[in-house]
Amino acid sequence: MQTERAVTRQAPSRPSTRELHQHVIERAILAMRQNIDRSFPLERIAKSAMCSPFHFNRVFRQMLGVTPTHFLSALRLQTAKKLLLTTSLSVIDVCFEAGYSSLGSFTTRFTQLVGVPPNRLRKLGGSCKDELVDKRSLTQSNDSPASVFGTVTSSQPFDGPVFIGLFKEAMPQGSPVSCTVADGCGNFRLPEVDEGEYFLFAAGLPWSEPAVSYLMSENILRASSGRTPLTITADGPSRRVDLVLRGELITDPPILIALPILLNAARGA
């Protein structure tokens, strides 16, 4: 008599909650990029991701550390940077193409977060790379007190300057609280800062890239300390953070600050 065997069928695996959230966010960011030049309030962003505004706002902030509207604003300024550096559009036309309705508000916001006014960035775009990045300045002191130190490595072959900055928000924009620039991967130290919560970002730009890429922050490798801030205390020890440079992901926030401006800040420090 032939014995019947029970056949167990394995149910198809379901995506995890994190995977679902990742898909929702990527879908929304794609919609943001397609609506840069028009009004795109939170309700419409959430609808594009098929979520309620409240749920979407919470998930987005949990995953990326910033709100959807904050991320969209950064995408708009990144679009403006690219238009200024790659087209002959007037500044006011760039303003409208990037989704702003007021030239004054656009100029103020751009200057604050990119580091230079729109017209100044366009002039820098005509500079050669040696003017923007002086290899002789890519040295660091390893004996000064540091709030954050560590090592930068890369997930792929890399040869070029590495810009490292400590910021108050989970986006690399505006003036860094502390920064340094190194010639390639290796150890880094960031000068002491006031106690508080900060986010660490690193960007590696290959020497093979043209000067304009340094200003647009395109074709770069990047790393960060994550969406959870680093807590620095006045009487606490220095924080060690090791970073691994990788290619850009769709969920990475735009690097708004013009990196050569960060280099100049490091020189001054």
PELINFEN-V394436 format. One record per pair of residues at least 4 apart in sequence whose C-alpha atoms are under 7 Angstrom apart, sorted by the first residue. I is the first residue (numbers start at 1). J is the second residue. If there is no record, write none. Layout:
# PELINFEN-V394436
i:I j:J
i:I j:J
This chain:
# PELINFEN-V394436
i:15 j:19
i:15 j:20
i:16 j:20
i:17 j:21
i:18 j:22
i:19 j:23
i:20 j:24
i:21 j:25
i:21 j:59
i:22 j:26
i:23 j:27
i:24 j:28
i:24 j:49
i:25 j:29
i:25 j:60
i:26 j:30
i:26 j:250
i:26 j:251
i:27 j:31
i:27 j:49
i:28 j:32
i:28 j:45
i:28 j:48
i:28 j:49
i:29 j:33
i:30 j:34
i:31 j:35
i:31 j:48
i:32 j:36
i:32 j:72
i:35 j:40
i:36 j:76
i:36 j:98
i:36 j:99
i:37 j:96
i:37 j:97
i:37 j:98
i:37 j:99
i:38 j:99
i:40 j:44
i:40 j:45
i:41 j:45
i:42 j:46
i:42 j:53
i:42 j:69
i:43 j:47
i:43 j:53
i:44 j:48
i:45 j:49
i:46 j:50
i:46 j:51
i:46 j:52
i:46 j:53
i:46 j:56
i:47 j:51
i:47 j:52
i:51 j:55
i:51 j:56
i:52 j:56
i:53 j:57
i:54 j:58
i:55 j:59
i:56 j:60
i:57 j:61
i:57 j:67
i:57 j:68
i:58 j:62
i:59 j:63
i:60 j:64
i:60 j:67
i:60 j:68
i:61 j:65
i:61 j:66
i:61 j:67
i:64 j:227
i:65 j:170
i:65 j:227
i:66 j:70
i:66 j:71
i:66 j:170
i:67 j:71
i:68 j:72
i:69 j:73
i:70 j:74
i:71 j:75
i:71 j:253
i:72 j:76
i:73 j:77
i:74 j:78
i:74 j:254
i:75 j:79
i:75 j:254
i:76 j:80
i:76 j:98
i:76 j:99
i:77 j:81
i:77 j:98
i:77 j:110
i:78 j:82
i:78 j:254
i:78 j:256
i:79 j:83
i:79 j:98
i:80 j:84
i:80 j:94
i:80 j:95
i:80 j:98
i:81 j:85
i:81 j:216
i:82 j:86
i:82 j:216
i:83 j:87
i:83 j:94
i:84 j:122
i:85 j:122
i:85 j:125
i:89 j:93
i:89 j:94
i:90 j:94
i:91 j:95
i:91 j:118
i:92 j:96
i:92 j:103
i:93 j:97
i:94 j:98
i:95 j:99
i:95 j:100
i:95 j:103
i:95 j:106
i:96 j:100
i:96 j:101
i:100 j:106
i:102 j:106
i:103 j:107
i:104 j:108
i:105 j:109
i:106 j:110
i:107 j:111
i:107 j:117
i:107 j:118
i:108 j:112
i:109 j:113
i:110 j:114
i:110 j:117
i:110 j:118
i:111 j:115
i:111 j:116
i:111 j:117
i:112 j:174
i:113 j:173
i:113 j:174
i:113 j:256
i:113 j:257
i:114 j:173
i:114 j:174
i:114 j:256
i:114 j:257
i:114 j:258
i:115 j:174
i:115 j:175
i:115 j:257
i:115 j:258
i:115 j:261
i:116 j:120
i:116 j:121
i:117 j:121
i:118 j:122
i:119 j:123
i:120 j:124
i:121 j:125
i:125 j:212
i:127 j:131
i:128 j:132
i:128 j:211
i:129 j:133
i:129 j:210
i:129 j:211
i:130 j:134
i:132 j:260
i:133 j:260
i:138 j:181
i:138 j:182
i:138 j:183
i:139 j:182
i:142 j:189
i:145 j:191
i:145 j:192
i:146 j:189
i:146 j:190
i:146 j:191
i:146 j:192
i:146 j:238
i:147 j:190
i:147 j:191
i:147 j:192
i:147 j:193
i:147 j:238
i:147 j:239
i:148 j:189
i:148 j:190
i:148 j:238
i:148 j:239
i:148 j:240
i:148 j:241
i:149 j:188
i:149 j:189
i:149 j:190
i:149 j:239
i:149 j:240
i:149 j:241
i:150 j:187
i:150 j:188
i:150 j:189
i:150 j:240
i:150 j:241
i:150 j:242
i:151 j:186
i:151 j:187
i:151 j:188
i:151 j:242
i:151 j:243
i:152 j:185
i:152 j:186
i:152 j:187
i:152 j:242
i:152 j:243
i:152 j:244
i:153 j:185
i:153 j:186
i:153 j:243
i:153 j:244
i:153 j:245
i:154 j:158
i:154 j:244
i:154 j:245
i:154 j:246
i:155 j:244
i:155 j:245
i:155 j:246
i:158 j:206
i:159 j:184
i:159 j:206
i:159 j:207
i:160 j:183
i:160 j:184
i:160 j:204
i:160 j:205
i:160 j:206
i:160 j:207
i:161 j:181
i:161 j:182
i:161 j:183
i:161 j:184
i:161 j:204
i:161 j:205
i:162 j:181
i:162 j:182
i:162 j:183
i:162 j:184
i:162 j:185
i:162 j:202
i:162 j:203
i:162 j:204
i:162 j:205
i:163 j:180
i:163 j:181
i:163 j:182
i:163 j:202
i:163 j:203
i:163 j:204
i:164 j:179
i:164 j:180
i:164 j:181
i:164 j:201
i:164 j:202
i:164 j:203
i:165 j:176
i:165 j:178
i:165 j:179
i:165 j:180
i:165 j:200
i:165 j:201
i:165 j:202
i:166 j:176
i:166 j:177
i:166 j:178
i:166 j:179
i:166 j:198
i:166 j:199
i:166 j:200
i:166 j:201
i:167 j:172
i:167 j:176
i:167 j:177
i:167 j:198
i:167 j:199
i:167 j:200
i:168 j:197
i:168 j:198
i:168 j:199
i:169 j:198
i:169 j:199
i:170 j:199
i:170 j:227
i:171 j:253
i:172 j:201
i:172 j:255
i:172 j:256
i:172 j:257
i:173 j:255
i:173 j:256
i:173 j:257
i:174 j:257
i:178 j:190
i:178 j:191
i:178 j:193
i:179 j:190
i:179 j:266
i:180 j:190
i:180 j:266
i:181 j:263
i:181 j:266
i:194 j:234
i:195 j:232
i:195 j:233
i:195 j:234
i:196 j:231
i:196 j:232
i:196 j:233
i:197 j:229
i:197 j:230
i:197 j:231
i:197 j:232
i:198 j:229
i:198 j:230
i:198 j:231
i:199 j:225
i:199 j:229
i:199 j:230
i:200 j:224
i:200 j:225
i:201 j:223
i:201 j:224
i:201 j:225
i:202 j:222
i:202 j:223
i:202 j:224
i:203 j:220
i:203 j:221
i:203 j:222
i:203 j:223
i:204 j:220
i:204 j:221
i:204 j:222
i:205 j:214
i:205 j:220
i:205 j:221
i:209 j:213
i:211 j:215
i:212 j:216
i:213 j:217
i:213 j:218
i:213 j:219
i:214 j:259
i:214 j:260
i:215 j:258
i:215 j:259
i:215 j:260
i:216 j:258
i:217 j:255
i:220 j:247
i:221 j:245
i:221 j:246
i:221 j:247
i:221 j:248
i:222 j:245
i:222 j:246
i:222 j:247
i:222 j:248
i:223 j:243
i:223 j:244
i:223 j:245
i:223 j:246
i:224 j:243
i:248 j:252
i:258 j:262
i:259 j:263
i:260 j:264
i:261 j:265
i:262 j:266
i:263 j:267
i:264 j:268
i:265 j:269
